[in-house]
Amino acid sequence: MARVLVYFIVFFGMSLVVFSQVNPLPLEISLKNNNEREKETEGQLRRILNQYDLSAWLFTKKILIESDVVPHSHPVLTLSTRHLKDDELLIATFVHEQLHWHLEANSAATIGAVKE
């Protein structure tokens, strides 16, 4: 019985490691025009999300990538392709737009903070 439990724990632990490396954050990323820059930005974002734990800053899971657009949070968090060569700016933009979702979800606290 103990051996079965050990096998289960090892198998379960390995499954968690494999799953976390494949898809650490369950995001639904869509491309507006499906062009090369949007595909490259999606790859860049996925690489960043695998490299850094941004789960504390994840408030919406639907992401749209669109060329030549000003990034915005609503109705769908939309990222531009303008930061294709700059991971830090893409992270900053991603977190900034995510925070709009957090503030909206906590509107009473947000209004109170603004008043204060």
Phi and psi in radians as a Rosetta constraint file:
Dihedral C 1 N 2 CA 2 C 2 CIRCULARHARMONIC -1.119 0.35
Dihedral N 2 CA 2 C 2 N 3 CIRCULARHARMONIC -0.656 0.35
Dihedral C 2 N 3 CA 3 C 3 CIRCULARHARMONIC -1.126 0.35
Dihedral N 3 CA 3 C 3 N 4 CIRCULARHARMONIC -0.706 0.35
Dihedral C 3 N 4 CA 4 C 4 CIRCULARHARMONIC -1.100 0.35
Dihedral N 4 CA 4 C 4 N 5 CIRCULARHARMONIC -0.730 0.35
Dihedral C 4 N 5 CA 5 C 5 CIRCULARHARMONIC -1.106 0.35
Dihedral N 5 CA 5 C 5 N 6 CIRCULARHARMONIC -0.735 0.35
Dihedral C 5 N 6 CA 6 C 6 CIRCULARHARMONIC -1.095 0.35
Dihedral N 6 CA 6 C 6 N 7 CIRCULARHARMONIC -0.793 0.35
Dihedral C 6 N 7 CA 7 C 7 CIRCULARHARMONIC -1.050 0.35
Dihedral N 7 CA 7 C 7 N 8 CIRCULARHARMONIC -0.745 0.35
Dihedral C 7 N 8 CA 8 C 8 CIRCULARHARMONIC -1.073 0.35
Dihedral N 8 CA 8 C 8 N 9 CIRCULARHARMONIC -0.816 0.35
Dihedral C 8 N 9 CA 9 C 9 CIRCULARHARMONIC -1.073 0.35
Dihedral N 9 CA 9 C 9 N 10 CIRCULARHARMONIC -0.782 0.35
Dihedral C 9 N 10 CA 10 C 10 CIRCULARHARMONIC -1.109 0.35
Dihedral N 10 CA 10 C 10 N 11 CIRCULARHARMONIC -0.827 0.35
Dihedral C 10 N 11 CA 11 C 11 CIRCULARHARMONIC -1.073 0.35
Dihedral N 11 CA 11 C 11 N 12 CIRCULARHARMONIC -0.802 0.35
Dihedral C 11 N 12 CA 12 C 12 CIRCULARHARMONIC -1.092 0.35
Dihedral N 12 CA 12 C 12 N 13 CIRCULARHARMONIC -0.774 0.35
Dihedral C 12 N 13 CA 13 C 13 CIRCULARHARMONIC -1.077 0.35
Dihedral N 13 CA 13 C 13 N 14 CIRCULARHARMONIC -0.760 0.35
Dihedral C 13 N 14 CA 14 C 14 CIRCULARHARMONIC -1.142 0.35
Dihedral N 14 CA 14 C 14 N 15 CIRCULARHARMONIC -0.654 0.35
Dihedral C 14 N 15 CA 15 C 15 CIRCULARHARMONIC -1.089 0.35
Dihedral N 15 CA 15 C 15 N 16 CIRCULARHARMONIC -0.724 0.35
Dihedral C 15 N 16 CA 16 C 16 CIRCULARHARMONIC -1.112 0.35
Dihedral N 16 CA 16 C 16 N 17 CIRCULARHARMONIC -0.717 0.35
Dihedral C 16 N 17 CA 17 C 17 CIRCULARHARMONIC -1.116 0.35
Dihedral N 17 CA 17 C 17 N 18 CIRCULARHARMONIC -0.819 0.35
Dihedral C 17 N 18 CA 18 C 18 CIRCULARHARMONIC -1.103 0.35
Dihedral N 18 CA 18 C 18 N 19 CIRCULARHARMONIC -0.801 0.35
Dihedral C 18 N 19 CA 19 C 19 CIRCULARHARMONIC -1.087 0.35
Dihedral N 19 CA 19 C 19 N 20 CIRCULARHARMONIC -0.744 0.35
Dihedral C 19 N 20 CA 20 C 20 CIRCULARHARMONIC -1.150 0.35
Dihedral N 20 CA 20 C 20 N 21 CIRCULARHARMONIC -0.491 0.35
Dihedral C 20 N 21 CA 21 C 21 CIRCULARHARMONIC -1.392 0.35
Dihedral N 21 CA 21 C 21 N 22 CIRCULARHARMONIC -0.508 0.35
Dihedral C 21 N 22 CA 22 C 22 CIRCULARHARMONIC -1.377 0.35
Dihedral N 22 CA 22 C 22 N 23 CIRCULARHARMONIC -0.753 0.35
Dihedral C 22 N 23 CA 23 C 23 CIRCULARHARMONIC -2.608 0.35
Dihedral N 23 CA 23 C 23 N 24 CIRCULARHARMONIC 1.385 0.35
Dihedral C 23 N 24 CA 24 C 24 CIRCULARHARMONIC -1.163 0.35
Dihedral N 24 CA 24 C 24 N 25 CIRCULARHARMONIC -0.559 0.35
Dihedral C 24 N 25 CA 25 C 25 CIRCULARHARMONIC -2.245 0.35
Dihedral N 25 CA 25 C 25 N 26 CIRCULARHARMONIC 2.144 0.35
Dihedral C 25 N 26 CA 26 C 26 CIRCULARHARMONIC -1.322 0.35
Dihedral N 26 CA 26 C 26 N 27 CIRCULARHARMONIC 1.415 0.35
Dihedral C 26 N 27 CA 27 C 27 CIRCULARHARMONIC -1.753 0.35
Dihedral N 27 CA 27 C 27 N 28 CIRCULARHARMONIC 2.570 0.35
Dihedral C 27 N 28 CA 28 C 28 CIRCULARHARMONIC -1.844 0.35
Dihedral N 28 CA 28 C 28 N 29 CIRCULARHARMONIC 1.753 0.35
Dihedral C 28 N 29 CA 29 C 29 CIRCULARHARMONIC -1.795 0.35
Dihedral N 29 CA 29 C 29 N 30 CIRCULARHARMONIC 2.182 0.35
Dihedral C 29 N 30 CA 30 C 30 CIRCULARHARMONIC -2.051 0.35
Dihedral N 30 CA 30 C 30 N 31 CIRCULARHARMONIC 2.696 0.35
Dihedral C 30 N 31 CA 31 C 31 CIRCULARHARMONIC -1.990 0.35
Dihedral N 31 CA 31 C 31 N 32 CIRCULARHARMONIC 2.255 0.35
Dihedral C 31 N 32 CA 32 C 32 CIRCULARHARMONIC -1.153 0.35
Dihedral N 32 CA 32 C 32 N 33 CIRCULARHARMONIC -0.858 0.35
Dihedral C 32 N 33 CA 33 C 33 CIRCULARHARMONIC -1.967 0.35
Dihedral N 33 CA 33 C 33 N 34 CIRCULARHARMONIC -0.120 0.35
Dihedral C 33 N 34 CA 34 C 34 CIRCULARHARMONIC 0.993 0.35
Dihedral N 34 CA 34 C 34 N 35 CIRCULARHARMONIC 0.577 0.35
Dihedral C 34 N 35 CA 35 C 35 CIRCULARHARMONIC -1.548 0.35
Dihedral N 35 CA 35 C 35 N 36 CIRCULARHARMONIC 3.075 0.35
Dihedral C 35 N 36 CA 36 C 36 CIRCULARHARMONIC -1.098 0.35
Dihedral N 36 CA 36 C 36 N 37 CIRCULARHARMONIC -0.740 0.35
Dihedral C 36 N 37 CA 37 C 37 CIRCULARHARMONIC -1.117 0.35
Dihedral N 37 CA 37 C 37 N 38 CIRCULARHARMONIC -0.682 0.35
Dihedral C 37 N 38 CA 38 C 38 CIRCULARHARMONIC -1.160 0.35
Dihedral N 38 CA 38 C 38 N 39 CIRCULARHARMONIC -0.709 0.35
Dihedral C 38 N 39 CA 39 C 39 CIRCULARHARMONIC -1.116 0.35
Dihedral N 39 CA 39 C 39 N 40 CIRCULARHARMONIC -0.726 0.35
Dihedral C 39 N 40 CA 40 C 40 CIRCULARHARMONIC -1.163 0.35
Dihedral N 40 CA 40 C 40 N 41 CIRCULARHARMONIC -0.674 0.35
Dihedral C 40 N 41 CA 41 C 41 CIRCULARHARMONIC -1.169 0.35
Dihedral N 41 CA 41 C 41 N 42 CIRCULARHARMONIC -0.673 0.35
Dihedral C 41 N 42 CA 42 C 42 CIRCULARHARMONIC -1.066 0.35
Dihedral N 42 CA 42 C 42 N 43 CIRCULARHARMONIC -0.792 0.35
Dihedral C 42 N 43 CA 43 C 43 CIRCULARHARMONIC -1.068 0.35
Dihedral N 43 CA 43 C 43 N 44 CIRCULARHARMONIC -0.725 0.35
Dihedral C 43 N 44 CA 44 C 44 CIRCULARHARMONIC -1.083 0.35
Dihedral N 44 CA 44 C 44 N 45 CIRCULARHARMONIC -0.807 0.35
Dihedral C 44 N 45 CA 45 C 45 CIRCULARHARMONIC -1.097 0.35
Dihedral N 45 CA 45 C 45 N 46 CIRCULARHARMONIC -0.777 0.35
Dihedral C 45 N 46 CA 46 C 46 CIRCULARHARMONIC -1.100 0.35
Dihedral N 46 CA 46 C 46 N 47 CIRCULARHARMONIC -0.690 0.35
Dihedral C 46 N 47 CA 47 C 47 CIRCULARHARMONIC -1.098 0.35
Dihedral N 47 CA 47 C 47 N 48 CIRCULARHARMONIC -0.782 0.35
Dihedral C 47 N 48 CA 48 C 48 CIRCULARHARMONIC -1.068 0.35
Dihedral N 48 CA 48 C 48 N 49 CIRCULARHARMONIC -0.777 0.35
Dihedral C 48 N 49 CA 49 C 49 CIRCULARHARMONIC -1.170 0.35
Dihedral N 49 CA 49 C 49 N 50 CIRCULARHARMONIC -0.475 0.35
Dihedral C 49 N 50 CA 50 C 50 CIRCULARHARMONIC -1.352 0.35
Dihedral N 50 CA 50 C 50 N 51 CIRCULARHARMONIC -0.505 0.35
Dihedral C 50 N 51 CA 51 C 51 CIRCULARHARMONIC -1.444 0.35
Dihedral N 51 CA 51 C 51 N 52 CIRCULARHARMONIC -0.664 0.35
Dihedral C 51 N 52 CA 52 C 52 CIRCULARHARMONIC -2.098 0.35
Dihedral N 52 CA 52 C 52 N 53 CIRCULARHARMONIC 2.511 0.35
Dihedral C 52 N 53 CA 53 C 53 CIRCULARHARMONIC -1.503 0.35
Dihedral N 53 CA 53 C 53 N 54 CIRCULARHARMONIC 1.703 0.35
Dihedral C 53 N 54 CA 54 C 54 CIRCULARHARMONIC -1.798 0.35
Dihedral N 54 CA 54 C 54 N 55 CIRCULARHARMONIC 0.268 0.35
Dihedral C 54 N 55 CA 55 C 55 CIRCULARHARMONIC -1.048 0.35
Dihedral N 55 CA 55 C 55 N 56 CIRCULARHARMONIC -0.510 0.35
Dihedral C 55 N 56 CA 56 C 56 CIRCULARHARMONIC -1.179 0.35
Dihedral N 56 CA 56 C 56 N 57 CIRCULARHARMONIC -0.314 0.35
Dihedral C 56 N 57 CA 57 C 57 CIRCULARHARMONIC -1.908 0.35
Dihedral N 57 CA 57 C 57 N 58 CIRCULARHARMONIC 0.269 0.35
Dihedral C 57 N 58 CA 58 C 58 CIRCULARHARMONIC -1.752 0.35
Dihedral N 58 CA 58 C 58 N 59 CIRCULARHARMONIC 1.951 0.35
Dihedral C 58 N 59 CA 59 C 59 CIRCULARHARMONIC -2.109 0.35
Dihedral N 59 CA 59 C 59 N 60 CIRCULARHARMONIC -0.252 0.35
Dihedral C 59 N 60 CA 60 C 60 CIRCULARHARMONIC -2.418 0.35
Dihedral N 60 CA 60 C 60 N 61 CIRCULARHARMONIC 2.567 0.35
Dihedral C 60 N 61 CA 61 C 61 CIRCULARHARMONIC -1.884 0.35
Dihedral N 61 CA 61 C 61 N 62 CIRCULARHARMONIC -0.056 0.35
Dihedral C 61 N 62 CA 62 C 62 CIRCULARHARMONIC -1.717 0.35
Dihedral N 62 CA 62 C 62 N 63 CIRCULARHARMONIC 2.107 0.35
Dihedral C 62 N 63 CA 63 C 63 CIRCULARHARMONIC -2.171 0.35
Dihedral N 63 CA 63 C 63 N 64 CIRCULARHARMONIC 2.361 0.35
Dihedral C 63 N 64 CA 64 C 64 CIRCULARHARMONIC -2.055 0.35
Dihedral N 64 CA 64 C 64 N 65 CIRCULARHARMONIC 2.346 0.35
Dihedral C 64 N 65 CA 65 C 65 CIRCULARHARMONIC -1.944 0.35
Dihedral N 65 CA 65 C 65 N 66 CIRCULARHARMONIC 2.224 0.35
Dihedral C 65 N 66 CA 66 C 66 CIRCULARHARMONIC -2.435 0.35
Dihedral N 66 CA 66 C 66 N 67 CIRCULARHARMONIC 2.318 0.35
Dihedral C 66 N 67 CA 67 C 67 CIRCULARHARMONIC -1.207 0.35
Dihedral N 67 CA 67 C 67 N 68 CIRCULARHARMONIC 2.566 0.35
Dihedral C 67 N 68 CA 68 C 68 CIRCULARHARMONIC 0.948 0.35
Dihedral N 68 CA 68 C 68 N 69 CIRCULARHARMONIC 0.800 0.35
Dihedral C 68 N 69 CA 69 C 69 CIRCULARHARMONIC -2.291 0.35
Dihedral N 69 CA 69 C 69 N 70 CIRCULARHARMONIC 2.633 0.35
Dihedral C 69 N 70 CA 70 C 70 CIRCULARHARMONIC -1.370 0.35
Dihedral N 70 CA 70 C 70 N 71 CIRCULARHARMONIC 2.196 0.35
Dihedral C 70 N 71 CA 71 C 71 CIRCULARHARMONIC -0.989 0.35
Dihedral N 71 CA 71 C 71 N 72 CIRCULARHARMONIC 2.492 0.35
Dihedral C 71 N 72 CA 72 C 72 CIRCULARHARMONIC -2.663 0.35
Dihedral N 72 CA 72 C 72 N 73 CIRCULARHARMONIC 2.868 0.35
Dihedral C 72 N 73 CA 73 C 73 CIRCULARHARMONIC -1.709 0.35
Dihedral N 73 CA 73 C 73 N 74 CIRCULARHARMONIC -0.524 0.35
Dihedral C 73 N 74 CA 74 C 74 CIRCULARHARMONIC -2.246 0.35
Dihedral N 74 CA 74 C 74 N 75 CIRCULARHARMONIC 2.625 0.35
Dihedral C 74 N 75 CA 75 C 75 CIRCULARHARMONIC -1.331 0.35
Dihedral N 75 CA 75 C 75 N 76 CIRCULARHARMONIC -0.366 0.35
Dihedral C 75 N 76 CA 76 C 76 CIRCULARHARMONIC -2.188 0.35
Dihedral N 76 CA 76 C 76 N 77 CIRCULARHARMONIC 2.372 0.35
Dihedral C 76 N 77 CA 77 C 77 CIRCULARHARMONIC -1.033 0.35
Dihedral N 77 CA 77 C 77 N 78 CIRCULARHARMONIC 2.066 0.35
Dihedral C 77 N 78 CA 78 C 78 CIRCULARHARMONIC -2.112 0.35
Dihedral N 78 CA 78 C 78 N 79 CIRCULARHARMONIC 2.186 0.35
Dihedral C 78 N 79 CA 79 C 79 CIRCULARHARMONIC -1.888 0.35
Dihedral N 79 CA 79 C 79 N 80 CIRCULARHARMONIC 2.567 0.35
Dihedral C 79 N 80 CA 80 C 80 CIRCULARHARMONIC -1.547 0.35
Dihedral N 80 CA 80 C 80 N 81 CIRCULARHARMONIC 2.991 0.35
Dihedral C 80 N 81 CA 81 C 81 CIRCULARHARMONIC -1.672 0.35
Dihedral N 81 CA 81 C 81 N 82 CIRCULARHARMONIC 0.102 0.35
Dihedral C 81 N 82 CA 82 C 82 CIRCULARHARMONIC -1.179 0.35
Dihedral N 82 CA 82 C 82 N 83 CIRCULARHARMONIC -0.358 0.35
Dihedral C 82 N 83 CA 83 C 83 CIRCULARHARMONIC -1.824 0.35
Dihedral N 83 CA 83 C 83 N 84 CIRCULARHARMONIC 0.512 0.35
Dihedral C 83 N 84 CA 84 C 84 CIRCULARHARMONIC -0.979 0.35
Dihedral N 84 CA 84 C 84 N 85 CIRCULARHARMONIC -0.596 0.35
Dihedral C 84 N 85 CA 85 C 85 CIRCULARHARMONIC -1.774 0.35
Dihedral N 85 CA 85 C 85 N 86 CIRCULARHARMONIC 0.141 0.35
Dihedral C 85 N 86 CA 86 C 86 CIRCULARHARMONIC -2.365 0.35
Dihedral N 86 CA 86 C 86 N 87 CIRCULARHARMONIC 1.670 0.35
Dihedral C 86 N 87 CA 87 C 87 CIRCULARHARMONIC -1.017 0.35
Dihedral N 87 CA 87 C 87 N 88 CIRCULARHARMONIC -0.726 0.35
Dihedral C 87 N 88 CA 88 C 88 CIRCULARHARMONIC -1.090 0.35
Dihedral N 88 CA 88 C 88 N 89 CIRCULARHARMONIC -0.723 0.35
Dihedral C 88 N 89 CA 89 C 89 CIRCULARHARMONIC -1.204 0.35
Dihedral N 89 CA 89 C 89 N 90 CIRCULARHARMONIC -0.632 0.35
Dihedral C 89 N 90 CA 90 C 90 CIRCULARHARMONIC -1.159 0.35
Dihedral N 90 CA 90 C 90 N 91 CIRCULARHARMONIC -0.740 0.35
Dihedral C 90 N 91 CA 91 C 91 CIRCULARHARMONIC -1.066 0.35
Dihedral N 91 CA 91 C 91 N 92 CIRCULARHARMONIC -0.821 0.35
Dihedral C 91 N 92 CA 92 C 92 CIRCULARHARMONIC -1.049 0.35
Dihedral N 92 CA 92 C 92 N 93 CIRCULARHARMONIC -0.755 0.35
Dihedral C 92 N 93 CA 93 C 93 CIRCULARHARMONIC -1.146 0.35
Dihedral N 93 CA 93 C 93 N 94 CIRCULARHARMONIC -0.784 0.35
Dihedral C 93 N 94 CA 94 C 94 CIRCULARHARMONIC -1.019 0.35
Dihedral N 94 CA 94 C 94 N 95 CIRCULARHARMONIC -0.866 0.35
Dihedral C 94 N 95 CA 95 C 95 CIRCULARHARMONIC -1.157 0.35
Dihedral N 95 CA 95 C 95 N 96 CIRCULARHARMONIC -0.721 0.35
Dihedral C 95 N 96 CA 96 C 96 CIRCULARHARMONIC -0.994 0.35
Dihedral N 96 CA 96 C 96 N 97 CIRCULARHARMONIC -0.860 0.35
Dihedral C 96 N 97 CA 97 C 97 CIRCULARHARMONIC -1.194 0.35
Dihedral N 97 CA 97 C 97 N 98 CIRCULARHARMONIC -0.606 0.35
Dihedral C 97 N 98 CA 98 C 98 CIRCULARHARMONIC -1.084 0.35
Dihedral N 98 CA 98 C 98 N 99 CIRCULARHARMONIC -0.684 0.35
Dihedral C 98 N 99 CA 99 C 99 CIRCULARHARMONIC -1.091 0.35
Dihedral N 99 CA 99 C 99 N 100 CIRCULARHARMONIC -0.512 0.35
Dihedral C 99 N 100 CA 100 C 100 CIRCULARHARMONIC -1.049 0.35
Dihedral N 100 CA 100 C 100 N 101 CIRCULARHARMONIC -0.681 0.35
Dihedral C 100 N 101 CA 101 C 101 CIRCULARHARMONIC -1.156 0.35
Dihedral N 101 CA 101 C 101 N 102 CIRCULARHARMONIC -0.686 0.35
Dihedral C 101 N 102 CA 102 C 102 CIRCULARHARMONIC -1.131 0.35
Dihedral N 102 CA 102 C 102 N 103 CIRCULARHARMONIC -0.791 0.35
Dihedral C 102 N 103 CA 103 C 103 CIRCULARHARMONIC -1.099 0.35
Dihedral N 103 CA 103 C 103 N 104 CIRCULARHARMONIC -0.688 0.35
Dihedral C 103 N 104 CA 104 C 104 CIRCULARHARMONIC -1.157 0.35
Dihedral N 104 CA 104 C 104 N 105 CIRCULARHARMONIC -0.713 0.35
Dihedral C 104 N 105 CA 105 C 105 CIRCULARHARMONIC -1.170 0.35
Dihedral N 105 CA 105 C 105 N 106 CIRCULARHARMONIC -0.385 0.35
Dihedral C 105 N 106 CA 106 C 106 CIRCULARHARMONIC -2.103 0.35
Dihedral N 106 CA 106 C 106 N 107 CIRCULARHARMONIC 0.865 0.35
Dihedral C 106 N 107 CA 107 C 107 CIRCULARHARMONIC -1.091 0.35
Dihedral N 107 CA 107 C 107 N 108 CIRCULARHARMONIC -0.649 0.35
Dihedral C 107 N 108 CA 108 C 108 CIRCULARHARMONIC -1.106 0.35
Dihedral N 108 CA 108 C 108 N 109 CIRCULARHARMONIC -0.777 0.35
Dihedral C 108 N 109 CA 109 C 109 CIRCULARHARMONIC -1.162 0.35
Dihedral N 109 CA 109 C 109 N 110 CIRCULARHARMONIC -0.650 0.35
Dihedral C 109 N 110 CA 110 C 110 CIRCULARHARMONIC -1.129 0.35
Dihedral N 110 CA 110 C 110 N 111 CIRCULARHARMONIC -0.794 0.35
Dihedral C 110 N 111 CA 111 C 111 CIRCULARHARMONIC -1.095 0.35
Dihedral N 111 CA 111 C 111 N 112 CIRCULARHARMONIC -0.745 0.35
Dihedral C 111 N 112 CA 112 C 112 CIRCULARHARMONIC -1.065 0.35
Dihedral N 112 CA 112 C 112 N 113 CIRCULARHARMONIC -0.714 0.35
Dihedral C 112 N 113 CA 113 C 113 CIRCULARHARMONIC -1.154 0.35
Dihedral N 113 CA 113 C 113 N 114 CIRCULARHARMONIC -0.702 0.35
Dihedral C 113 N 114 CA 114 C 114 CIRCULARHARMONIC -1.128 0.35
Dihedral N 114 CA 114 C 114 N 115 CIRCULARHARMONIC -0.747 0.35
Dihedral C 114 N 115 CA 115 C 115 CIRCULARHARMONIC -1.091 0.35
Dihedral N 115 CA 115 C 115 N 116 CIRCULARHARMONIC -0.723 0.35
